[in-house]
Amino acid sequence: MLSGTAEEIKKVSESITGQYLSGRKKIAVPKKRRKAKPVSIQIKGASENNLKNLDVKIPLGVFTCITGVSGSRKKYTCE
């Protein structure tokens, strides 16, 4: 396990994360990308933690990532 700033981690040659941060390793962007399906998951009125009545549509058929800053109490539940 490694800790430190992005600049510090970039310098650690054994770190896979550092290799990507520094550009020594890369993931090629596909020439042709998938198109989102015309349907989505909809969340309406989300208001837990620091959310204030948020409405969002998450497209299906493509990779979607929802992130937040450290300590923002991210919690995901699937039923």
Secondary structure as GFF3:
##gff-version 3
##sequence-region A 1 79
A	DSSP	alpha_helix	6	10	.	.	.	ID=ss1
A	DSSP	alpha_helix	16	22	.	.	.	ID=ss2
A	DSSP	beta_strand	40	46	.	.	.	ID=ss3
A	DSSP	beta_strand	54	59	.	.	.	ID=ss4
###
